[in-house]
Amino acid sequence: MKVVTGKPRAEQDSSAESKRCPDCKKKFHTPTDLARHRGRKKPCTPRAGGVLCGCGKSFSSKSNLARHSKSCTGVTGLVADLQKQIDQLTAQVNNMRSHEVNITINFNNYNNPRLDHVTITQDDLLTDSVTKMIIEKVYFDKSIPENHVLYRPNIRENRLLVRDDNSWKNYVGDELARIFTQLKNIAYNVGHDNLNTWDEAEYRKIYPVALNSIIRFNTEERITDAELMEVITKNRELVRASVDK
């Protein structure tokens, strides 16, 4: 009868690996020796002549490394995950680009602005000039960029760029005075049309100050061209932002 002595081979291999340094692959007699080796200040390095896989394992030859690489997922798996994330982000960016909308503003001519957004309340009438208030509502409402058609390019110059006959035109002198006159007429007509929509009950509840503004607007209010230019100058950045789109 053949008597088998010692530990089974699998157990022997396991025991041997428990005493092998995973970094330099050096074998030690006891786990204590291995622990001492790994605990030293100077870290060990892969043994001379060995080849190192990206996953951290060292091999004695390139052929062993090649055999290991066929099934190694240490780095390959990480790279694959990163590439998957990159592909997903790229797809999201491309999807966003495909849905980009080029904003094109179709500017109105100054003498034919959009007016359906203009409403006048009692609070709006608490002002020193109803005409200037209406000009701001008509031409400088942030939500109506197509009406941003009055622009003062240089505050040191008394001239305006005005959207007229479907193009931007430069007006100075008498031509500019004509533009101002037409803007005042537009403001008067808009104010007259809006205030005429108020019923008798609304007029009975009106603030005395607001009522005085209406009376002044209908009888004696006159603003100068310089005052009108101040309103346009105050809103020049708003208009420039719309023109630059």
CNS distance restraints for C-alpha pairs under 8 A (distance, minus, plus):
assign (resid   7 and name CA) (resid  11 and name CA) 6.28 0.50 0.50
assign (resid   7 and name CA) (resid  12 and name CA) 6.10 0.50 0.50
assign (resid   8 and name CA) (resid  12 and name CA) 6.19 0.50 0.50
assign (resid   9 and name CA) (resid  13 and name CA) 6.13 0.50 0.50
assign (resid  10 and name CA) (resid  14 and name CA) 6.20 0.50 0.50
assign (resid  11 and name CA) (resid  15 and name CA) 6.04 0.50 0.50
assign (resid  12 and name CA) (resid  16 and name CA) 6.12 0.50 0.50
assign (resid  13 and name CA) (resid  17 and name CA) 6.19 0.50 0.50
assign (resid  14 and name CA) (resid  18 and name CA) 6.28 0.50 0.50
assign (resid  15 and name CA) (resid  19 and name CA) 6.82 0.50 0.50
assign (resid  16 and name CA) (resid  20 and name CA) 6.57 0.50 0.50
assign (resid  16 and name CA) (resid  27 and name CA) 7.67 0.50 0.50
assign (resid  18 and name CA) (resid  31 and name CA) 6.91 0.50 0.50
assign (resid  19 and name CA) (resid  27 and name CA) 5.85 0.50 0.50
assign (resid  19 and name CA) (resid  28 and name CA) 5.32 0.50 0.50
assign (resid  19 and name CA) (resid  29 and name CA) 6.79 0.50 0.50
assign (resid  19 and name CA) (resid  30 and name CA) 6.08 0.50 0.50
assign (resid  19 and name CA) (resid  31 and name CA) 5.20 0.50 0.50
assign (resid  19 and name CA) (resid  34 and name CA) 5.95 0.50 0.50
assign (resid  20 and name CA) (resid  25 and name CA) 5.66 0.50 0.50
assign (resid  20 and name CA) (resid  26 and name CA) 5.53 0.50 0.50
assign (resid  20 and name CA) (resid  27 and name CA) 4.29 0.50 0.50
assign (resid  20 and name CA) (resid  28 and name CA) 6.14 0.50 0.50
assign (resid  20 and name CA) (resid  34 and name CA) 7.03 0.50 0.50
assign (resid  21 and name CA) (resid  25 and name CA) 4.73 0.50 0.50
assign (resid  21 and name CA) (resid  26 and name CA) 5.32 0.50 0.50
assign (resid  21 and name CA) (resid  27 and name CA) 6.40 0.50 0.50
assign (resid  21 and name CA) (resid  28 and name CA) 7.95 0.50 0.50
assign (resid  21 and name CA) (resid  34 and name CA) 6.62 0.50 0.50
assign (resid  21 and name CA) (resid  38 and name CA) 7.51 0.50 0.50
assign (resid  22 and name CA) (resid  26 and name CA) 7.98 0.50 0.50
assign (resid  22 and name CA) (resid  57 and name CA) 7.56 0.50 0.50
assign (resid  23 and name CA) (resid  44 and name CA) 6.72 0.50 0.50
assign (resid  23 and name CA) (resid  45 and name CA) 6.34 0.50 0.50
assign (resid  23 and name CA) (resid  46 and name CA) 5.82 0.50 0.50
assign (resid  23 and name CA) (resid  56 and name CA) 7.86 0.50 0.50
assign (resid  23 and name CA) (resid  57 and name CA) 7.21 0.50 0.50
assign (resid  23 and name CA) (resid  58 and name CA) 7.18 0.50 0.50
assign (resid  24 and name CA) (resid  44 and name CA) 6.20 0.50 0.50
assign (resid  24 and name CA) (resid  45 and name CA) 5.41 0.50 0.50
assign (resid  24 and name CA) (resid  46 and name CA) 4.14 0.50 0.50
assign (resid  24 and name CA) (resid  47 and name CA) 5.06 0.50 0.50
assign (resid  24 and name CA) (resid  58 and name CA) 7.36 0.50 0.50
assign (resid  25 and name CA) (resid  46 and name CA) 7.24 0.50 0.50
assign (resid  25 and name CA) (resid  47 and name CA) 7.03 0.50 0.50
assign (resid  25 and name CA) (resid  58 and name CA) 7.58 0.50 0.50
assign (resid  26 and name CA) (resid  47 and name CA) 7.83 0.50 0.50
assign (resid  27 and name CA) (resid  34 and name CA) 7.83 0.50 0.50
assign (resid  28 and name CA) (resid  33 and name CA) 6.00 0.50 0.50
assign (resid  28 and name CA) (resid  34 and name CA) 5.78 0.50 0.50
assign (resid  29 and name CA) (resid  33 and name CA) 6.74 0.50 0.50
assign (resid  30 and name CA) (resid  34 and name CA) 6.61 0.50 0.50
assign (resid  31 and name CA) (resid  35 and name CA) 6.10 0.50 0.50
assign (resid  32 and name CA) (resid  36 and name CA) 6.19 0.50 0.50
assign (resid  33 and name CA) (resid  37 and name CA) 6.16 0.50 0.50
assign (resid  34 and name CA) (resid  38 and name CA) 6.18 0.50 0.50
assign (resid  35 and name CA) (resid  39 and name CA) 5.97 0.50 0.50
assign (resid  36 and name CA) (resid  40 and name CA) 6.48 0.50 0.50
assign (resid  38 and name CA) (resid  43 and name CA) 7.15 0.50 0.50
assign (resid  38 and name CA) (resid  44 and name CA) 7.44 0.50 0.50
assign (resid  46 and name CA) (resid  50 and name CA) 6.47 0.50 0.50
assign (resid  46 and name CA) (resid  51 and name CA) 7.89 0.50 0.50
assign (resid  46 and name CA) (resid  52 and name CA) 7.44 0.50 0.50
assign (resid  46 and name CA) (resid  58 and name CA) 6.33 0.50 0.50
assign (resid  49 and name CA) (resid  60 and name CA) 6.79 0.50 0.50
assign (resid  49 and name CA) (resid  61 and name CA) 7.89 0.50 0.50
assign (resid  50 and name CA) (resid  58 and name CA) 6.21 0.50 0.50
assign (resid  50 and name CA) (resid  59 and name CA) 5.36 0.50 0.50
assign (resid  50 and name CA) (resid  60 and name CA) 4.55 0.50 0.50
assign (resid  50 and name CA) (resid  61 and name CA) 6.27 0.50 0.50
assign (resid  51 and name CA) (resid  58 and name CA) 5.54 0.50 0.50
assign (resid  51 and name CA) (resid  59 and name CA) 5.14 0.50 0.50
assign (resid  51 and name CA) (resid  60 and name CA) 6.27 0.50 0.50
assign (resid  51 and name CA) (resid  61 and name CA) 6.29 0.50 0.50
assign (resid  51 and name CA) (resid  62 and name CA) 6.46 0.50 0.50
assign (resid  51 and name CA) (resid  65 and name CA) 7.07 0.50 0.50
assign (resid  52 and name CA) (resid  56 and name CA) 6.42 0.50 0.50
assign (resid  52 and name CA) (resid  57 and name CA) 5.80 0.50 0.50
assign (resid  52 and name CA) (resid  58 and name CA) 4.32 0.50 0.50
assign (resid  52 and name CA) (resid  59 and name CA) 6.21 0.50 0.50
assign (resid  52 and name CA) (resid  65 and name CA) 7.63 0.50 0.50
assign (resid  53 and name CA) (resid  57 and name CA) 5.38 0.50 0.50
assign (resid  53 and name CA) (resid  58 and name CA) 6.17 0.50 0.50
assign (resid  53 and name CA) (resid  59 and name CA) 7.77 0.50 0.50
assign (resid  53 and name CA) (resid  65 and name CA) 6.79 0.50 0.50
assign (resid  53 and name CA) (resid  69 and name CA) 7.71 0.50 0.50
assign (resid  54 and name CA) (resid  74 and name CA) 7.34 0.50 0.50
assign (resid  54 and name CA) (resid  75 and name CA) 6.00 0.50 0.50
assign (resid  55 and name CA) (resid  72 and name CA) 7.68 0.50 0.50
assign (resid  55 and name CA) (resid  73 and name CA) 7.82 0.50 0.50
assign (resid  55 and name CA) (resid  74 and name CA) 4.71 0.50 0.50
assign (resid  55 and name CA) (resid  75 and name CA) 5.44 0.50 0.50
assign (resid  58 and name CA) (resid  65 and name CA) 7.89 0.50 0.50
assign (resid  59 and name CA) (resid  64 and name CA) 6.15 0.50 0.50
assign (resid  59 and name CA) (resid  65 and name CA) 5.81 0.50 0.50
assign (resid  60 and name CA) (resid  64 and name CA) 6.93 0.50 0.50
assign (resid  60 and name CA) (resid  65 and name CA) 7.98 0.50 0.50
assign (resid  61 and name CA) (resid  65 and name CA) 6.43 0.50 0.50
assign (resid  62 and name CA) (resid  66 and name CA) 6.01 0.50 0.50
assign (resid  63 and name CA) (resid  67 and name CA) 6.20 0.50 0.50
assign (resid  64 and name CA) (resid  68 and name CA) 6.17 0.50 0.50
assign (resid  65 and name CA) (resid  69 and name CA) 6.02 0.50 0.50
assign (resid  66 and name CA) (resid  70 and name CA) 6.70 0.50 0.50
assign (resid  67 and name CA) (resid  71 and name CA) 7.76 0.50 0.50
assign (resid  68 and name CA) (resid  72 and name CA) 6.00 0.50 0.50
assign (resid  72 and name CA) (resid  76 and name CA) 7.13 0.50 0.50
assign (resid  73 and name CA) (resid  77 and name CA) 4.71 0.50 0.50
assign (resid  73 and name CA) (resid  78 and name CA) 7.60 0.50 0.50
assign (resid  74 and name CA) (resid  78 and name CA) 6.78 0.50 0.50
assign (resid  75 and name CA) (resid  79 and name CA) 6.08 0.50 0.50
assign (resid  76 and name CA) (resid  80 and name CA) 6.04 0.50 0.50
assign (resid  77 and name CA) (resid  81 and name CA) 6.21 0.50 0.50
assign (resid  78 and name CA) (resid  82 and name CA) 6.21 0.50 0.50
assign (resid  79 and name CA) (resid  83 and name CA) 5.99 0.50 0.50
assign (resid  80 and name CA) (resid  84 and name CA) 6.08 0.50 0.50
assign (resid  81 and name CA) (resid  85 and name CA) 6.32 0.50 0.50
assign (resid  82 and name CA) (resid  86 and name CA) 6.19 0.50 0.50
assign (resid  83 and name CA) (resid  87 and name CA) 6.08 0.50 0.50
assign (resid  84 and name CA) (resid  88 and name CA) 6.22 0.50 0.50
assign (resid  85 and name CA) (resid  89 and name CA) 6.21 0.50 0.50
assign (resid  86 and name CA) (resid  90 and name CA) 6.03 0.50 0.50
assign (resid  87 and name CA) (resid  91 and name CA) 6.12 0.50 0.50
assign (resid  88 and name CA) (resid  92 and name CA) 6.30 0.50 0.50
assign (resid  89 and name CA) (resid  93 and name CA) 6.22 0.50 0.50
assign (resid  90 and name CA) (resid  94 and name CA) 6.14 0.50 0.50
assign (resid  91 and name CA) (resid  95 and name CA) 6.04 0.50 0.50
assign (resid  92 and name CA) (resid  96 and name CA) 6.21 0.50 0.50
assign (resid  93 and name CA) (resid  97 and name CA) 6.22 0.50 0.50
assign (resid  94 and name CA) (resid  98 and name CA) 6.17 0.50 0.50
assign (resid  95 and name CA) (resid  99 and name CA) 6.54 0.50 0.50
assign (resid  96 and name CA) (resid 100 and name CA) 6.44 0.50 0.50
assign (resid 103 and name CA) (resid 245 and name CA) 6.88 0.50 0.50
assign (resid 104 and name CA) (resid 245 and name CA) 7.11 0.50 0.50
assign (resid 105 and name CA) (resid 145 and name CA) 7.14 0.50 0.50
assign (resid 105 and name CA) (resid 146 and name CA) 5.98 0.50 0.50
assign (resid 105 and name CA) (resid 242 and name CA) 7.72 0.50 0.50
assign (resid 105 and name CA) (resid 245 and name CA) 7.70 0.50 0.50
assign (resid 106 and name CA) (resid 146 and name CA) 5.85 0.50 0.50
assign (resid 107 and name CA) (resid 145 and name CA) 7.55 0.50 0.50
assign (resid 107 and name CA) (resid 146 and name CA) 4.26 0.50 0.50
assign (resid 107 and name CA) (resid 147 and name CA) 6.26 0.50 0.50
assign (resid 107 and name CA) (resid 148 and name CA) 7.28 0.50 0.50
assign (resid 107 and name CA) (resid 149 and name CA) 6.84 0.50 0.50
assign (resid 107 and name CA) (resid 163 and name CA) 7.36 0.50 0.50
assign (resid 107 and name CA) (resid 166 and name CA) 7.75 0.50 0.50
assign (resid 108 and name CA) (resid 112 and name CA) 6.38 0.50 0.50
assign (resid 108 and name CA) (resid 113 and name CA) 5.64 0.50 0.50
assign (resid 108 and name CA) (resid 114 and name CA) 7.40 0.50 0.50
assign (resid 108 and name CA) (resid 146 and name CA) 5.69 0.50 0.50
assign (resid 108 and name CA) (resid 147 and name CA) 5.84 0.50 0.50
assign (resid 108 and name CA) (resid 149 and name CA) 7.12 0.50 0.50
assign (resid 108 and name CA) (resid 163 and name CA) 7.05 0.50 0.50
assign (resid 108 and name CA) (resid 166 and name CA) 7.37 0.50 0.50
assign (resid 109 and name CA) (resid 113 and name CA) 6.34 0.50 0.50
assign (resid 109 and name CA) (resid 147 and name CA) 7.92 0.50 0.50
assign (resid 109 and name CA) (resid 149 and name CA) 7.08 0.50 0.50
assign (resid 109 and name CA) (resid 163 and name CA) 5.08 0.50 0.50
assign (resid 109 and name CA) (resid 164 and name CA) 4.89 0.50 0.50
assign (resid 109 and name CA) (resid 165 and name CA) 6.35 0.50 0.50
assign (resid 109 and name CA) (resid 166 and name CA) 6.14 0.50 0.50
assign (resid 110 and name CA) (resid 147 and name CA) 7.38 0.50 0.50
assign (resid 110 and name CA) (resid 149 and name CA) 5.98 0.50 0.50
assign (resid 110 and name CA) (resid 150 and name CA) 7.37 0.50 0.50
assign (resid 110 and name CA) (resid 162 and name CA) 6.83 0.50 0.50
assign (resid 110 and name CA) (resid 163 and name CA) 5.66 0.50 0.50
assign (resid 110 and name CA) (resid 164 and name CA) 6.07 0.50 0.50
assign (resid 111 and name CA) (resid 164 and name CA) 7.60 0.50 0.50
assign (resid 111 and name CA) (resid 182 and name CA) 7.37 0.50 0.50
assign (resid 111 and name CA) (resid 183 and name CA) 7.51 0.50 0.50
assign (resid 111 and name CA) (resid 186 and name CA) 7.67 0.50 0.50
assign (resid 113 and name CA) (resid 138 and name CA) 7.28 0.50 0.50
assign (resid 113 and name CA) (resid 139 and name CA) 7.57 0.50 0.50
assign (resid 113 and name CA) (resid 147 and name CA) 5.78 0.50 0.50
assign (resid 114 and name CA) (resid 138 and name CA) 7.44 0.50 0.50
assign (resid 114 and name CA) (resid 146 and name CA) 7.85 0.50 0.50
assign (resid 114 and name CA) (resid 147 and name CA) 6.60 0.50 0.50
assign (resid 115 and name CA) (resid 138 and name CA) 6.56 0.50 0.50
assign (resid 115 and name CA) (resid 190 and name CA) 7.99 0.50 0.50
assign (resid 118 and name CA) (resid 137 and name CA) 6.35 0.50 0.50
assign (resid 118 and name CA) (resid 138 and name CA) 6.58 0.50 0.50
assign (resid 119 and name CA) (resid 194 and name CA) 6.60 0.50 0.50
assign (resid 120 and name CA) (resid 124 and name CA) 6.01 0.50 0.50
assign (resid 120 and name CA) (resid 125 and name CA) 7.53 0.50 0.50
assign (resid 120 and name CA) (resid 191 and name CA) 7.78 0.50 0.50
assign (resid 120 and name CA) (resid 194 and name CA) 6.50 0.50 0.50
assign (resid 120 and name CA) (resid 195 and name CA) 7.33 0.50 0.50
assign (resid 121 and name CA) (resid 125 and name CA) 6.72 0.50 0.50
assign (resid 122 and name CA) (resid 126 and name CA) 6.96 0.50 0.50
assign (resid 122 and name CA) (resid 206 and name CA) 6.78 0.50 0.50
assign (resid 122 and name CA) (resid 207 and name CA) 7.18 0.50 0.50
assign (resid 122 and name CA) (resid 210 and name CA) 6.05 0.50 0.50
assign (resid 123 and name CA) (resid 210 and name CA) 7.61 0.50 0.50
assign (resid 124 and name CA) (resid 133 and name CA) 7.36 0.50 0.50
assign (resid 125 and name CA) (resid 130 and name CA) 6.42 0.50 0.50
assign (resid 125 and name CA) (resid 209 and name CA) 7.89 0.50 0.50
assign (resid 125 and name CA) (resid 210 and name CA) 5.00 0.50 0.50
assign (resid 125 and name CA) (resid 213 and name CA) 6.12 0.50 0.50
assign (resid 125 and name CA) (resid 214 and name CA) 7.44 0.50 0.50
assign (resid 126 and name CA) (resid 209 and name CA) 6.57 0.50 0.50
assign (resid 126 and name CA) (resid 210 and name CA) 5.57 0.50 0.50
assign (resid 126 and name CA) (resid 213 and name CA) 7.27 0.50 0.50
assign (resid 127 and name CA) (resid 133 and name CA) 7.54 0.50 0.50
assign (resid 127 and name CA) (resid 213 and name CA) 7.37 0.50 0.50
assign (resid 128 and name CA) (resid 213 and name CA) 7.58 0.50 0.50
assign (resid 129 and name CA) (resid 133 and name CA) 6.42 0.50 0.50
assign (resid 129 and name CA) (resid 213 and name CA) 7.63 0.50 0.50
assign (resid 129 and name CA) (resid 217 and name CA) 7.74 0.50 0.50
assign (resid 129 and name CA) (resid 221 and name CA) 7.50 0.50 0.50
assign (resid 129 and name CA) (resid 223 and name CA) 7.86 0.50 0.50
assign (resid 130 and name CA) (resid 134 and name CA) 6.17 0.50 0.50
assign (resid 130 and name CA) (resid 191 and name CA) 7.93 0.50 0.50
assign (resid 130 and name CA) (resid 213 and name CA) 6.90 0.50 0.50
assign (resid 130 and name CA) (resid 214 and name CA) 7.79 0.50 0.50
assign (resid 130 and name CA) (resid 217 and name CA) 6.33 0.50 0.50
assign (resid 131 and name CA) (resid 135 and name CA) 6.27 0.50 0.50
assign (resid 131 and name CA) (resid 184 and name CA) 7.07 0.50 0.50
assign (resid 131 and name CA) (resid 187 and name CA) 5.77 0.50 0.50
assign (resid 131 and name CA) (resid 188 and name CA) 6.81 0.50 0.50
assign (resid 131 and name CA) (resid 191 and name CA) 7.82 0.50 0.50
assign (resid 131 and name CA) (resid 217 and name CA) 7.37 0.50 0.50
assign (resid 131 and name CA) (resid 221 and name CA) 7.98 0.50 0.50
assign (resid 131 and name CA) (resid 223 and name CA) 7.53 0.50 0.50
assign (resid 132 and name CA) (resid 136 and name CA) 6.29 0.50 0.50
assign (resid 132 and name CA) (resid 228 and name CA) 6.87 0.50 0.50
assign (resid 132 and name CA) (resid 231 and name CA) 6.99 0.50 0.50
assign (resid 133 and name CA) (resid 137 and name CA) 6.35 0.50 0.50
assign (resid 134 and name CA) (resid 138 and name CA) 6.07 0.50 0.50
assign (resid 134 and name CA) (resid 187 and name CA) 5.75 0.50 0.50
assign (resid 134 and name CA) (resid 190 and name CA) 7.48 0.50 0.50
assign (resid 134 and name CA) (resid 191 and name CA) 6.97 0.50 0.50
assign (resid 135 and name CA) (resid 139 and name CA) 5.90 0.50 0.50
assign (resid 135 and name CA) (resid 140 and name CA) 7.53 0.50 0.50
assign (resid 135 and name CA) (resid 183 and name CA) 7.65 0.50 0.50
assign (resid 135 and name CA) (resid 187 and name CA) 6.01 0.50 0.50
assign (resid 135 and name CA) (resid 231 and name CA) 7.99 0.50 0.50
assign (resid 136 and name CA) (resid 140 and name CA) 4.95 0.50 0.50
assign (resid 136 and name CA) (resid 141 and name CA) 6.80 0.50 0.50
assign (resid 136 and name CA) (resid 231 and name CA) 7.25 0.50 0.50
assign (resid 137 and name CA) (resid 141 and name CA) 5.55 0.50 0.50
assign (resid 138 and name CA) (resid 147 and name CA) 7.07 0.50 0.50
assign (resid 139 and name CA) (resid 144 and name CA) 7.99 0.50 0.50
assign (resid 139 and name CA) (resid 147 and name CA) 5.03 0.50 0.50
assign (resid 139 and name CA) (resid 148 and name CA) 5.46 0.50 0.50
assign (resid 139 and name CA) (resid 149 and name CA) 7.07 0.50 0.50
assign (resid 139 and name CA) (resid 150 and name CA) 7.51 0.50 0.50
assign (resid 140 and name CA) (resid 144 and name CA) 7.53 0.50 0.50
assign (resid 140 and name CA) (resid 145 and name CA) 7.68 0.50 0.50
assign (resid 140 and name CA) (resid 147 and name CA) 6.98 0.50 0.50
assign (resid 140 and name CA) (resid 148 and name CA) 5.95 0.50 0.50
assign (resid 140 and name CA) (resid 235 and name CA) 6.83 0.50 0.50
assign (resid 140 and name CA) (resid 238 and name CA) 7.52 0.50 0.50
assign (resid 140 and name CA) (resid 239 and name CA) 7.67 0.50 0.50
assign (resid 141 and name CA) (resid 145 and name CA) 7.13 0.50 0.50
assign (resid 141 and name CA) (resid 147 and name CA) 7.83 0.50 0.50
assign (resid 142 and name CA) (resid 238 and name CA) 7.49 0.50 0.50
assign (resid 144 and name CA) (resid 148 and name CA) 7.47 0.50 0.50
assign (resid 145 and name CA) (resid 239 and name CA) 7.74 0.50 0.50
assign (resid 145 and name CA) (resid 242 and name CA) 6.14 0.50 0.50
assign (resid 148 and name CA) (resid 238 and name CA) 7.85 0.50 0.50
assign (resid 148 and name CA) (resid 239 and name CA) 5.28 0.50 0.50
assign (resid 148 and name CA) (resid 242 and name CA) 7.09 0.50 0.50
assign (resid 149 and name CA) (resid 161 and name CA) 7.80 0.50 0.50
assign (resid 149 and name CA) (resid 162 and name CA) 5.64 0.50 0.50
assign (resid 149 and name CA) (resid 163 and name CA) 5.14 0.50 0.50
assign (resid 149 and name CA) (resid 239 and name CA) 7.17 0.50 0.50
assign (resid 150 and name CA) (resid 160 and name CA) 6.79 0.50 0.50
assign (resid 150 and name CA) (resid 161 and name CA) 6.12 0.50 0.50
assign (resid 150 and name CA) (resid 162 and name CA) 5.01 0.50 0.50
assign (resid 150 and name CA) (resid 163 and name CA) 6.95 0.50 0.50
assign (resid 150 and name CA) (resid 232 and name CA) 6.69 0.50 0.50
assign (resid 150 and name CA) (resid 239 and name CA) 7.31 0.50 0.50
assign (resid 151 and name CA) (resid 160 and name CA) 5.66 0.50 0.50
assign (resid 151 and name CA) (resid 161 and name CA) 5.11 0.50 0.50
assign (resid 151 and name CA) (resid 162 and name CA) 6.47 0.50 0.50
assign (resid 151 and name CA) (resid 232 and name CA) 6.73 0.50 0.50
assign (resid 151 and name CA) (resid 233 and name CA) 7.49 0.50 0.50
assign (resid 151 and name CA) (resid 236 and name CA) 5.79 0.50 0.50
assign (resid 151 and name CA) (resid 239 and name CA) 6.35 0.50 0.50
assign (resid 151 and name CA) (resid 240 and name CA) 7.38 0.50 0.50
assign (resid 152 and name CA) (resid 159 and name CA) 6.48 0.50 0.50
assign (resid 152 and name CA) (resid 160 and name CA) 4.77 0.50 0.50
assign (resid 152 and name CA) (resid 161 and name CA) 6.19 0.50 0.50
assign (resid 152 and name CA) (resid 232 and name CA) 6.92 0.50 0.50
assign (resid 152 and name CA) (resid 233 and name CA) 6.07 0.50 0.50
assign (resid 152 and name CA) (resid 236 and name CA) 6.28 0.50 0.50
assign (resid 153 and name CA) (resid 159 and name CA) 7.80 0.50 0.50
assign (resid 153 and name CA) (resid 160 and name CA) 6.83 0.50 0.50
assign (resid 153 and name CA) (resid 161 and name CA) 7.06 0.50 0.50
assign (resid 153 and name CA) (resid 236 and name CA) 7.79 0.50 0.50
assign (resid 154 and name CA) (resid 158 and name CA) 7.99 0.50 0.50
assign (resid 154 and name CA) (resid 159 and name CA) 7.78 0.50 0.50
assign (resid 155 and name CA) (resid 233 and name CA) 7.10 0.50 0.50
assign (resid 158 and name CA) (resid 172 and name CA) 6.68 0.50 0.50
assign (resid 159 and name CA) (resid 170 and name CA) 7.02 0.50 0.50
assign (resid 159 and name CA) (resid 171 and name CA) 5.66 0.50 0.50
assign (resid 159 and name CA) (resid 172 and name CA) 4.77 0.50 0.50
assign (resid 159 and name CA) (resid 173 and name CA) 7.74 0.50 0.50
assign (resid 159 and name CA) (resid 176 and name CA) 6.98 0.50 0.50
assign (resid 160 and name CA) (resid 170 and name CA) 5.78 0.50 0.50
assign (resid 160 and name CA) (resid 171 and name CA) 5.37 0.50 0.50
assign (resid 160 and name CA) (resid 172 and name CA) 6.83 0.50 0.50
assign (resid 160 and name CA) (resid 176 and name CA) 7.28 0.50 0.50
assign (resid 161 and name CA) (resid 168 and name CA) 6.11 0.50 0.50
assign (resid 161 and name CA) (resid 169 and name CA) 5.40 0.50 0.50
assign (resid 161 and name CA) (resid 170 and name CA) 4.64 0.50 0.50
assign (resid 161 and name CA) (resid 171 and name CA) 6.39 0.50 0.50
assign (resid 162 and name CA) (resid 168 and name CA) 5.43 0.50 0.50
assign (resid 162 and name CA) (resid 169 and name CA) 5.29 0.50 0.50
assign (resid 162 and name CA) (resid 170 and name CA) 6.44 0.50 0.50
assign (resid 162 and name CA) (resid 171 and name CA) 7.23 0.50 0.50
assign (resid 163 and name CA) (resid 167 and name CA) 5.45 0.50 0.50
assign (resid 163 and name CA) (resid 168 and name CA) 4.51 0.50 0.50
assign (resid 163 and name CA) (resid 169 and name CA) 6.26 0.50 0.50
assign (resid 164 and name CA) (resid 168 and name CA) 6.19 0.50 0.50
assign (resid 164 and name CA) (resid 169 and name CA) 6.50 0.50 0.50
assign (resid 171 and name CA) (resid 175 and name CA) 5.73 0.50 0.50
assign (resid 171 and name CA) (resid 176 and name CA) 4.99 0.50 0.50
assign (resid 172 and name CA) (resid 176 and name CA) 4.70 0.50 0.50
assign (resid 172 and name CA) (resid 177 and name CA) 7.73 0.50 0.50
assign (resid 173 and name CA) (resid 177 and name CA) 6.40 0.50 0.50
assign (resid 174 and name CA) (resid 178 and name CA) 6.25 0.50 0.50
assign (resid 175 and name CA) (resid 179 and name CA) 6.43 0.50 0.50
assign (resid 176 and name CA) (resid 180 and name CA) 6.35 0.50 0.50
assign (resid 177 and name CA) (resid 181 and name CA) 6.29 0.50 0.50
assign (resid 177 and name CA) (resid 225 and name CA) 7.28 0.50 0.50
assign (resid 178 and name CA) (resid 182 and name CA) 6.36 0.50 0.50
assign (resid 179 and name CA) (resid 183 and name CA) 6.25 0.50 0.50
assign (resid 180 and name CA) (resid 184 and name CA) 6.28 0.50 0.50
assign (resid 180 and name CA) (resid 225 and name CA) 6.30 0.50 0.50
assign (resid 180 and name CA) (resid 228 and name CA) 7.42 0.50 0.50
assign (resid 181 and name CA) (resid 185 and name CA) 6.36 0.50 0.50
assign (resid 182 and name CA) (resid 186 and name CA) 6.19 0.50 0.50
assign (resid 183 and name CA) (resid 187 and name CA) 6.20 0.50 0.50
assign (resid 184 and name CA) (resid 188 and name CA) 6.19 0.50 0.50
assign (resid 185 and name CA) (resid 189 and name CA) 6.22 0.50 0.50
assign (resid 186 and name CA) (resid 190 and name CA) 6.14 0.50 0.50
assign (resid 187 and name CA) (resid 191 and name CA) 6.09 0.50 0.50
assign (resid 188 and name CA) (resid 192 and name CA) 6.01 0.50 0.50
assign (resid 189 and name CA) (resid 193 and name CA) 6.05 0.50 0.50
assign (resid 190 and name CA) (resid 194 and name CA) 6.17 0.50 0.50
assign (resid 191 and name CA) (resid 195 and name CA) 6.00 0.50 0.50
assign (resid 192 and name CA) (resid 196 and name CA) 6.11 0.50 0.50
assign (resid 193 and name CA) (resid 197 and name CA) 6.85 0.50 0.50
assign (resid 194 and name CA) (resid 198 and name CA) 7.52 0.50 0.50
assign (resid 198 and name CA) (resid 202 and name CA) 6.01 0.50 0.50
assign (resid 198 and name CA) (resid 203 and name CA) 6.92 0.50 0.50
assign (resid 199 and name CA) (resid 203 and name CA) 6.58 0.50 0.50
assign (resid 200 and name CA) (resid 204 and name CA) 6.28 0.50 0.50
assign (resid 201 and name CA) (resid 205 and name CA) 6.53 0.50 0.50
assign (resid 202 and name CA) (resid 206 and name CA) 6.28 0.50 0.50
assign (resid 206 and name CA) (resid 210 and name CA) 6.56 0.50 0.50
assign (resid 206 and name CA) (resid 211 and name CA) 6.41 0.50 0.50
assign (resid 207 and name CA) (resid 211 and name CA) 6.14 0.50 0.50
assign (resid 208 and name CA) (resid 212 and name CA) 6.21 0.50 0.50
assign (resid 209 and name CA) (resid 213 and name CA) 6.39 0.50 0.50
assign (resid 210 and name CA) (resid 214 and name CA) 6.44 0.50 0.50
assign (resid 211 and name CA) (resid 215 and name CA) 6.29 0.50 0.50
assign (resid 212 and name CA) (resid 216 and name CA) 6.03 0.50 0.50
assign (resid 213 and name CA) (resid 217 and name CA) 5.95 0.50 0.50
assign (resid 214 and name CA) (resid 218 and name CA) 6.15 0.50 0.50
assign (resid 215 and name CA) (resid 219 and name CA) 6.11 0.50 0.50
assign (resid 216 and name CA) (resid 220 and name CA) 5.31 0.50 0.50
assign (resid 216 and name CA) (resid 221 and name CA) 5.37 0.50 0.50
assign (resid 217 and name CA) (resid 221 and name CA) 4.88 0.50 0.50
assign (resid 223 and name CA) (resid 227 and name CA) 6.25 0.50 0.50
assign (resid 223 and name CA) (resid 228 and name CA) 7.08 0.50 0.50
assign (resid 224 and name CA) (resid 228 and name CA) 6.47 0.50 0.50
assign (resid 225 and name CA) (resid 229 and name CA) 6.12 0.50 0.50
assign (resid 226 and name CA) (resid 230 and name CA) 6.31 0.50 0.50
assign (resid 227 and name CA) (resid 231 and name CA) 6.70 0.50 0.50
assign (resid 228 and name CA) (resid 232 and name CA) 6.56 0.50 0.50
assign (resid 229 and name CA) (resid 233 and name CA) 6.02 0.50 0.50
assign (resid 230 and name CA) (resid 234 and name CA) 6.08 0.50 0.50
assign (resid 231 and name CA) (resid 235 and name CA) 6.66 0.50 0.50
assign (resid 232 and name CA) (resid 236 and name CA) 6.27 0.50 0.50
assign (resid 235 and name CA) (resid 239 and name CA) 6.55 0.50 0.50
assign (resid 236 and name CA) (resid 240 and name CA) 6.10 0.50 0.50
assign (resid 237 and name CA) (resid 241 and name CA) 6.17 0.50 0.50
assign (resid 238 and name CA) (resid 242 and name CA) 6.62 0.50 0.50
assign (resid 239 and name CA) (resid 243 and name CA) 6.21 0.50 0.50
assign (resid 240 and name CA) (resid 244 and name CA) 6.04 0.50 0.50
assign (resid 241 and name CA) (resid 245 and name CA) 6.63 0.50 0.50
